Amino acid sequence: MLTVLPEPAATVVAVAAFTGMRRGELRGLLWENYSQAELRASQSVWESFITEPKT
C-alpha cells in the first residue's frame, strides 16, 4: 500500500499505522513533538478546534 501512495500521503499512512494515533492527533502533530526516540501527541485538531488528546 505504501509503495503505491504518493508522498506525503504515504508518510501519513505509515505514521498512522505504526503509532495508532487518531486522525485529530495526526493533524495536531508538530515538529516539537518528535525526538530521536519518540513521537508524542500533545494536541488534537478537530475542524478548527485545538484540544488536548484523549490519552
mmCIF file of the N, C-alpha and C atoms, coordinates in Angstrom:
data_MODEL
# 
_entry.id   MODEL 
# 
loop_
_atom_site.group_PDB 
_atom_site.id 
_atom_site.type_symbol 
_atom_site.label_atom_id 
_atom_site.label_alt_id 
_atom_site.label_comp_id 
_atom_site.label_asym_id 
_atom_site.label_entity_id 
_atom_site.label_seq_id 
_atom_site.pdbx_PDB_ins_code 
_atom_site.Cartn_x 
_atom_site.Cartn_y 
_atom_site.Cartn_z 
_atom_site.occupancy 
_atom_site.B_iso_or_equiv 
_atom_site.pdbx_formal_charge 
_atom_site.auth_seq_id 
_atom_site.auth_comp_id 
_atom_site.auth_asym_id 
_atom_site.auth_atom_id 
_atom_site.pdbx_PDB_model_num 
ATOM 1   N N  . MET A 1 1  ? 0.814   -1.187 0.000  1.00 0.00 ? 1  MET A N  1 
ATOM 2   C CA . MET A 1 1  ? 0.000   0.000  0.000  1.00 0.00 ? 1  MET A CA 1 
ATOM 3   C C  . MET A 1 1  ? 0.865   1.261  0.000  1.00 0.00 ? 1  MET A C  1 
ATOM 4   N N  . LEU A 1 2  ? 1.907   1.248  0.808  1.00 0.00 ? 2  LEU A N  1 
ATOM 5   C CA . LEU A 1 2  ? 2.765   2.432  0.879  1.00 0.00 ? 2  LEU A CA 1 
ATOM 6   C C  . LEU A 1 2  ? 3.511   2.686  -0.424 1.00 0.00 ? 2  LEU A C  1 
ATOM 7   N N  . THR A 1 3  ? 3.765   1.645  -1.182 1.00 0.00 ? 3  THR A N  1 
ATOM 8   C CA . THR A 1 3  ? 4.517   1.833  -2.433 1.00 0.00 ? 3  THR A CA 1 
ATOM 9   C C  . THR A 1 3  ? 3.689   2.485  -3.525 1.00 0.00 ? 3  THR A C  1 
ATOM 10  N N  . VAL A 1 4  ? 2.363   2.395  -3.453 1.00 0.00 ? 4  VAL A N  1 
ATOM 11  C CA . VAL A 1 4  ? 1.529   2.989  -4.499 1.00 0.00 ? 4  VAL A CA 1 
ATOM 12  C C  . VAL A 1 4  ? 1.033   4.382  -4.143 1.00 0.00 ? 4  VAL A C  1 
ATOM 13  N N  . LEU A 1 5  ? 1.135   4.773  -2.877 1.00 0.00 ? 5  LEU A N  1 
ATOM 14  C CA . LEU A 1 5  ? 0.702   6.102  -2.474 1.00 0.00 ? 5  LEU A CA 1 
ATOM 15  C C  . LEU A 1 5  ? 1.779   7.140  -2.758 1.00 0.00 ? 5  LEU A C  1 
ATOM 16  N N  . PRO A 1 6  ? 1.379   8.326  -3.228 1.00 0.00 ? 6  PRO A N  1 
ATOM 17  C CA . PRO A 1 6  ? 2.362   9.399  -3.412 1.00 0.00 ? 6  PRO A CA 1 
ATOM 18  C C  . PRO A 1 6  ? 2.698   10.029 -2.062 1.00 0.00 ? 6  PRO A C  1 
ATOM 19  N N  . GLU A 1 7  ? 3.818   10.729 -2.009 1.00 0.00 ? 7  GLU A N  1 
ATOM 20  C CA . GLU A 1 7  ? 4.170   11.484 -0.809 1.00 0.00 ? 7  GLU A CA 1 
ATOM 21  C C  . GLU A 1 7  ? 3.374   12.768 -0.800 1.00 0.00 ? 7  GLU A C  1 
ATOM 22  N N  . PRO A 1 8  ? 2.976   13.315 0.288  1.00 0.00 ? 8  PRO A N  1 
ATOM 23  C CA . PRO A 1 8  ? 3.207   12.928 1.664  1.00 0.00 ? 8  PRO A CA 1 
ATOM 24  C C  . PRO A 1 8  ? 2.177   11.928 2.211  1.00 0.00 ? 8  PRO A C  1 
ATOM 25  N N  . ALA A 1 9  ? 1.242   11.469 1.381  1.00 0.00 ? 9  ALA A N  1 
ATOM 26  C CA . ALA A 1 9  ? 0.210   10.541 1.849  1.00 0.00 ? 9  ALA A CA 1 
ATOM 27  C C  . ALA A 1 9  ? 0.814   9.254  2.400  1.00 0.00 ? 9  ALA A C  1 
ATOM 28  N N  . ALA A 1 10 ? 1.852   8.738  1.763  1.00 0.00 ? 10 ALA A N  1 
ATOM 29  C CA . ALA A 1 10 ? 2.488   7.506  2.233  1.00 0.00 ? 10 ALA A CA 1 
ATOM 30  C C  . ALA A 1 10 ? 3.071   7.681  3.631  1.00 0.00 ? 10 ALA A C  1 
ATOM 31  N N  . THR A 1 11 ? 3.651   8.825  3.896  1.00 0.00 ? 11 THR A N  1 
ATOM 32  C CA . THR A 1 11 ? 4.221   9.086  5.217  1.00 0.00 ? 11 THR A CA 1 
ATOM 33  C C  . THR A 1 11 ? 3.126   9.184  6.274  1.00 0.00 ? 11 THR A C  1 
ATOM 34  N N  . VAL A 1 12 ? 2.031   9.842  5.945  1.00 0.00 ? 12 VAL A N  1 
ATOM 35  C CA . VAL A 1 12 ? 0.927   9.977  6.893  1.00 0.00 ? 12 VAL A CA 1 
ATOM 36  C C  . VAL A 1 12 ? 0.332   8.612  7.214  1.00 0.00 ? 12 VAL A C  1 
ATOM 37  N N  . VAL A 1 13 ? 0.137   7.771  6.203  1.00 0.00 ? 13 VAL A N  1 
ATOM 38  C CA . VAL A 1 13 ? -0.408  6.430  6.420  1.00 0.00 ? 13 VAL A CA 1 
ATOM 39  C C  . VAL A 1 13 ? 0.556   5.595  7.265  1.00 0.00 ? 13 VAL A C  1 
ATOM 40  N N  . ALA A 1 14 ? 1.843   5.698  7.009  1.00 0.00 ? 14 ALA A N  1 
ATOM 41  C CA . ALA A 1 14 ? 2.828   4.947  7.793  1.00 0.00 ? 14 ALA A CA 1 
ATOM 42  C C  . ALA A 1 14 ? 2.834   5.398  9.257  1.00 0.00 ? 14 ALA A C  1 
ATOM 43  N N  . VAL A 1 15 ? 2.803   6.697  9.500  1.00 0.00 ? 15 VAL A N  1 
ATOM 44  C CA . VAL A 1 15 ? 2.780   7.195  10.878 1.00 0.00 ? 15 VAL A CA 1 
ATOM 45  C C  . VAL A 1 15 ? 1.511   6.741  11.579 1.00 0.00 ? 15 VAL A C  1 
ATOM 46  N N  . ALA A 1 16 ? 0.376   6.817  10.902 1.00 0.00 ? 16 ALA A N  1 
ATOM 47  C CA . ALA A 1 16 ? -0.891  6.380  11.496 1.00 0.00 ? 16 ALA A CA 1 
ATOM 48  C C  . ALA A 1 16 ? -0.854  4.889  11.814 1.00 0.00 ? 16 ALA A C  1 
ATOM 49  N N  . ALA A 1 17 ? -0.322  4.096  10.920 1.00 0.00 ? 17 ALA A N  1 
ATOM 50  C CA . ALA A 1 17 ? -0.300  2.649  11.122 1.00 0.00 ? 17 ALA A CA 1 
ATOM 51  C C  . ALA A 1 17 ? 0.652   2.235  12.236 1.00 0.00 ? 17 ALA A C  1 
ATOM 52  N N  . PHE A 1 18 ? 1.815   2.845  12.298 1.00 0.00 ? 18 PHE A N  1 
ATOM 53  C CA . PHE A 1 18 ? 2.818   2.436  13.279 1.00 0.00 ? 18 PHE A CA 1 
ATOM 54  C C  . PHE A 1 18 ? 2.613   3.036  14.667 1.00 0.00 ? 18 PHE A C  1 
ATOM 55  N N  . THR A 1 19 ? 1.872   4.160  14.764 1.00 0.00 ? 19 THR A N  1 
ATOM 56  C CA . THR A 1 19 ? 1.672   4.787  16.067 1.00 0.00 ? 19 THR A CA 1 
ATOM 57  C C  . THR A 1 19 ? 0.293   4.529  16.658 1.00 0.00 ? 19 THR A C  1 
ATOM 58  N N  . GLY A 1 20 ? -0.701  4.282  15.820 1.00 0.00 ? 20 GLY A N  1 
ATOM 59  C CA . GLY A 1 20 ? -2.058  4.095  16.308 1.00 0.00 ? 20 GLY A CA 1 
ATOM 60  C C  . GLY A 1 20 ? -2.739  5.394  16.701 1.00 0.00 ? 20 GLY A C  1 
ATOM 61  N N  . MET A 1 21 ? -2.208  6.519  16.242 1.00 0.00 ? 21 MET A N  1 
ATOM 62  C CA . MET A 1 21 ? -2.805  7.814  16.576 1.00 0.00 ? 21 MET A CA 1 
ATOM 63  C C  . MET A 1 21 ? -4.131  7.995  15.854 1.00 0.00 ? 21 MET A C  1 
ATOM 64  N N  . ARG A 1 22 ? -5.003  8.761  16.481 1.00 0.00 ? 22 ARG A N  1 
ATOM 65  C CA . ARG A 1 22 ? -6.279  9.117  15.864 1.00 0.00 ? 22 ARG A CA 1 
ATOM 66  C C  . ARG A 1 22 ? -6.050  10.193 14.808 1.00 0.00 ? 22 ARG A C  1 
ATOM 67  N N  . ARG A 1 23 ? -7.070  10.397 13.977 1.00 0.00 ? 23 ARG A N  1 
ATOM 68  C CA . ARG A 1 23 ? -6.961  11.375 12.891 1.00 0.00 ? 23 ARG A CA 1 
ATOM 69  C C  . ARG A 1 23 ? -6.672  12.778 13.424 1.00 0.00 ? 23 ARG A C  1 
ATOM 70  N N  . GLY A 1 24 ? -7.336  13.194 14.485 1.00 0.00 ? 24 GLY A N  1 
ATOM 71  C CA . GLY A 1 24 ? -7.113  14.523 15.062 1.00 0.00 ? 24 GLY A CA 1 
ATOM 72  C C  . GLY A 1 24 ? -5.723  14.679 15.643 1.00 0.00 ? 24 GLY A C  1 
ATOM 73  N N  . GLU A 1 25 ? -5.197  13.603 16.227 1.00 0.00 ? 25 GLU A N  1 
ATOM 74  C CA . GLU A 1 25 ? -3.833  13.636 16.770 1.00 0.00 ? 25 GLU A CA 1 
ATOM 75  C C  . GLU A 1 25 ? -2.806  13.753 15.649 1.00 0.00 ? 25 GLU A C  1 
ATOM 76  N N  . LEU A 1 26 ? -3.060  13.087 14.532 1.00 0.00 ? 26 LEU A N  1 
ATOM 77  C CA . LEU A 1 26 ? -2.159  13.207 13.382 1.00 0.00 ? 26 LEU A CA 1 
ATOM 78  C C  . LEU A 1 26 ? -2.160  14.630 12.846 1.00 0.00 ? 26 LEU A C  1 
ATOM 79  N N  . ARG A 1 27 ? -3.339  15.238 12.782 1.00 0.00 ? 27 ARG A N  1 
ATOM 80  C CA . ARG A 1 27 ? -3.422  16.628 12.309 1.00 0.00 ? 27 ARG A CA 1 
ATOM 81  C C  . ARG A 1 27 ? -2.727  17.594 13.258 1.00 0.00 ? 27 ARG A C  1 
ATOM 82  N N  . GLY A 1 28 ? -2.663  17.249 14.539 1.00 0.00 ? 28 GLY A N  1 
ATOM 83  C CA . GLY A 1 28 ? -2.073  18.134 15.530 1.00 0.00 ? 28 GLY A CA 1 
ATOM 84  C C  . GLY A 1 28 ? -0.586  17.937 15.758 1.00 0.00 ? 28 GLY A C  1 
ATOM 85  N N  . LEU A 1 29 ? 0.044   17.027 15.023 1.00 0.00 ? 29 LEU A N  1 
ATOM 86  C CA . LEU A 1 29 ? 1.474   16.793 15.231 1.00 0.00 ? 29 LEU A CA 1 
ATOM 87  C C  . LEU A 1 29 ? 2.299   18.023 14.885 1.00 0.00 ? 29 LEU A C  1 
ATOM 88  N N  . LEU A 1 30 ? 3.292   18.278 15.705 1.00 0.00 ? 30 LEU A N  1 
ATOM 89  C CA . LEU A 1 30 ? 4.234   19.380 15.495 1.00 0.00 ? 30 LEU A CA 1 
ATOM 90  C C  . LEU A 1 30 ? 5.651   18.813 15.487 1.00 0.00 ? 30 LEU A C  1 
ATOM 91  N N  . TRP A 1 31 ? 6.583   19.520 14.868 1.00 0.00 ? 31 TRP A N  1 
ATOM 92  C CA . TRP A 1 31 ? 7.976   19.065 14.880 1.00 0.00 ? 31 TRP A CA 1 
ATOM 93  C C  . TRP A 1 31 ? 8.504   18.984 16.306 1.00 0.00 ? 31 TRP A C  1 
ATOM 94  N N  . GLU A 1 32 ? 7.990   19.821 17.180 1.00 0.00 ? 32 GLU A N  1 
ATOM 95  C CA . GLU A 1 32 ? 8.430   19.812 18.575 1.00 0.00 ? 32 GLU A CA 1 
ATOM 96  C C  . GLU A 1 32 ? 8.048   18.509 19.284 1.00 0.00 ? 32 GLU A C  1 
ATOM 97  N N  . ASN A 1 33 ? 7.070   17.773 18.743 1.00 0.00 ? 33 ASN A N  1 
ATOM 98  C CA . ASN A 1 33 ? 6.625   16.514 19.338 1.00 0.00 ? 33 ASN A CA 1 
ATOM 99  C C  . ASN A 1 33 ? 7.547   15.354 18.994 1.00 0.00 ? 33 ASN A C  1 
ATOM 100 N N  . TYR A 1 34 ? 8.491   15.567 18.100 1.00 0.00 ? 34 TYR A N  1 
ATOM 101 C CA . TYR A 1 34 ? 9.369   14.492 17.637 1.00 0.00 ? 34 TYR A CA 1 
ATOM 102 C C  . TYR A 1 34 ? 10.748  14.623 18.275 1.00 0.00 ? 34 TYR A C  1 
ATOM 103 N N  . SER A 1 35 ? 11.235  13.504 18.808 1.00 0.00 ? 35 SER A N  1 
ATOM 104 C CA . SER A 1 35 ? 12.630  13.408 19.229 1.00 0.00 ? 35 SER A CA 1 
ATOM 105 C C  . SER A 1 35 ? 13.179  12.139 18.589 1.00 0.00 ? 35 SER A C  1 
ATOM 106 N N  . GLN A 1 36 ? 14.437  11.900 18.715 1.00 0.00 ? 36 GLN A N  1 
ATOM 107 C CA . GLN A 1 36 ? 15.056  10.742 18.069 1.00 0.00 ? 36 GLN A CA 1 
ATOM 108 C C  . GLN A 1 36 ? 14.448  9.417  18.515 1.00 0.00 ? 36 GLN A C  1 
ATOM 109 N N  . ALA A 1 37 ? 13.881  9.365  19.710 1.00 0.00 ? 37 ALA A N  1 
ATOM 110 C CA . ALA A 1 37 ? 13.397  8.102  20.252 1.00 0.00 ? 37 ALA A CA 1 
ATOM 111 C C  . ALA A 1 37 ? 11.877  7.988  20.312 1.00 0.00 ? 37 ALA A C  1 
ATOM 112 N N  . GLU A 1 38 ? 11.150  9.123  20.233 1.00 0.00 ? 38 GLU A N  1 
ATOM 113 C CA . GLU A 1 38 ? 9.711   9.026  20.415 1.00 0.00 ? 38 GLU A CA 1 
ATOM 114 C C  . GLU A 1 38 ? 8.957   10.120 19.668 1.00 0.00 ? 38 GLU A C  1 
ATOM 115 N N  . LEU A 1 39 ? 7.671   9.868  19.499 1.00 0.00 ? 39 LEU A N  1 
ATOM 116 C CA . LEU A 1 39 ? 6.751   10.812 18.870 1.00 0.00 ? 39 LEU A CA 1 
ATOM 117 C C  . LEU A 1 39 ? 5.565   10.960 19.813 1.00 0.00 ? 39 LEU A C  1 
ATOM 118 N N  . ARG A 1 40 ? 5.312   12.167 20.296 1.00 0.00 ? 40 ARG A N  1 
ATOM 119 C CA . ARG A 1 40 ? 4.252   12.394 21.280 1.00 0.00 ? 40 ARG A CA 1 
ATOM 120 C C  . ARG A 1 40 ? 3.137   13.241 20.673 1.00 0.00 ? 40 ARG A C  1 
ATOM 121 N N  . ALA A 1 41 ? 1.917   12.916 21.049 1.00 0.00 ? 41 ALA A N  1 
ATOM 122 C CA . ALA A 1 41 ? 0.762   13.716 20.646 1.00 0.00 ? 41 ALA A CA 1 
ATOM 123 C C  . ALA A 1 41 ? 0.468   14.702 21.768 1.00 0.00 ? 41 ALA A C  1 
ATOM 124 N N  . SER A 1 42 ? 0.719   15.976 21.547 1.00 0.00 ? 42 SER A N  1 
ATOM 125 C CA . SER A 1 42 ? 0.486   16.981 22.575 1.00 0.00 ? 42 SER A CA 1 
ATOM 126 C C  . SER A 1 42 ? -0.805  17.751 22.343 1.00 0.00 ? 42 SER A C  1 
ATOM 127 N N  . GLN A 1 43 ? -1.394  17.606 21.144 1.00 0.00 ? 43 GLN A N  1 
ATOM 128 C CA . GLN A 1 43 ? -2.640  18.288 20.843 1.00 0.00 ? 43 GLN A CA 1 
ATOM 129 C C  . GLN A 1 43 ? -3.419  17.502 19.801 1.00 0.00 ? 43 GLN A C  1 
ATOM 130 N N  . SER A 1 44 ? -4.702  17.776 19.753 1.00 0.00 ? 44 SER A N  1 
ATOM 131 C CA . SER A 1 44 ? -5.591  17.159 18.785 1.00 0.00 ? 44 SER A CA 1 
ATOM 132 C C  . SER A 1 44 ? -6.327  18.270 18.057 1.00 0.00 ? 44 SER A C  1 
ATOM 133 N N  . VAL A 1 45 ? -6.527  18.124 16.754 1.00 0.00 ? 45 VAL A N  1 
ATOM 134 C CA . VAL A 1 45 ? -7.203  19.143 15.959 1.00 0.00 ? 45 VAL A CA 1 
ATOM 135 C C  . VAL A 1 45 ? -8.462  18.539 15.348 1.00 0.00 ? 45 VAL A C  1 
ATOM 136 N N  . TRP A 1 46 ? -9.595  19.151 15.643 1.00 0.00 ? 46 TRP A N  1 
ATOM 137 C CA . TRP A 1 46 ? -10.863 18.757 15.051 1.00 0.00 ? 46 TRP A CA 1 
ATOM 138 C C  . TRP A 1 46 ? -11.485 20.012 14.463 1.00 0.00 ? 46 TRP A C  1 
ATOM 139 N N  . GLU A 1 47 ? -11.708 20.009 13.147 1.00 0.00 ? 47 GLU A N  1 
ATOM 140 C CA . GLU A 1 47 ? -12.126 21.189 12.399 1.00 0.00 ? 47 GLU A CA 1 
ATOM 141 C C  . GLU A 1 47 ? -11.147 22.314 12.723 1.00 0.00 ? 47 GLU A C  1 
ATOM 142 N N  . SER A 1 48 ? -11.553 23.354 13.431 1.00 0.00 ? 48 SER A N  1 
ATOM 143 C CA . SER A 1 48 ? -10.606 24.413 13.786 1.00 0.00 ? 48 SER A CA 1 
ATOM 144 C C  . SER A 1 48 ? -10.342 24.469 15.285 1.00 0.00 ? 48 SER A C  1 
ATOM 145 N N  . PHE A 1 49 ? -10.770 23.451 16.020 1.00 0.00 ? 49 PHE A N  1 
ATOM 146 C CA . PHE A 1 49 ? -10.590 23.417 17.467 1.00 0.00 ? 49 PHE A CA 1 
ATOM 147 C C  . PHE A 1 49 ? -9.357  22.628 17.837 1.00 0.00 ? 49 PHE A C  1 
ATOM 148 N N  . ILE A 1 50 ? -8.504  23.209 18.665 1.00 0.00 ? 50 ILE A N  1 
ATOM 149 C CA . ILE A 1 50 ? -7.297  22.545 19.141 1.00 0.00 ? 50 ILE A CA 1 
ATOM 150 C C  . ILE A 1 50 ? -7.506  22.221 20.617 1.00 0.00 ? 50 ILE A C  1 
ATOM 151 N N  . THR A 1 51 ? -7.411  20.936 20.944 1.00 0.00 ? 51 THR A N  1 
ATOM 152 C CA . THR A 1 51 ? -7.613  20.470 22.314 1.00 0.00 ? 51 THR A CA 1 
ATOM 153 C C  . THR A 1 51 ? -6.497  19.498 22.691 1.00 0.00 ? 51 THR A C  1 
ATOM 154 N N  . GLU A 1 52 ? -6.521  19.059 23.933 1.00 0.00 ? 52 GLU A N  1 
ATOM 155 C CA . GLU A 1 52 ? -5.588  18.024 24.363 1.00 0.00 ? 52 GLU A CA 1 
ATOM 156 C C  . GLU A 1 52 ? -6.065  16.675 23.838 1.00 0.00 ? 52 GLU A C  1 
ATOM 157 N N  . PRO A 1 53 ? -5.133  15.756 23.546 1.00 0.00 ? 53 PRO A N  1 
ATOM 158 C CA . PRO A 1 53 ? -5.560  14.442 23.095 1.00 0.00 ? 53 PRO A CA 1 
ATOM 159 C C  . PRO A 1 53 ? -6.255  13.665 24.215 1.00 0.00 ? 53 PRO A C  1 
ATOM 160 N N  . LYS A 1 54 ? -7.018  12.627 23.831 1.00 0.00 ? 54 LYS A N  1 
ATOM 161 C CA . LYS A 1 54 ? -7.765  11.864 24.821 1.00 0.00 ? 54 LYS A CA 1 
ATOM 162 C C  . LYS A 1 54 ? -6.846  11.150 25.810 1.00 0.00 ? 54 LYS A C  1 
ATOM 163 N N  . THR A 1 55 ? -5.805  10.492 25.297 1.00 0.00 ? 55 THR A N  1 
ATOM 164 C CA . THR A 1 55 ? -4.911  9.749  26.188 1.00 0.00 ? 55 THR A CA 1 
ATOM 165 C C  . THR A 1 55 ? -3.483  10.041 25.855 1.00 0.00 ? 55 THR A C  1 
# 
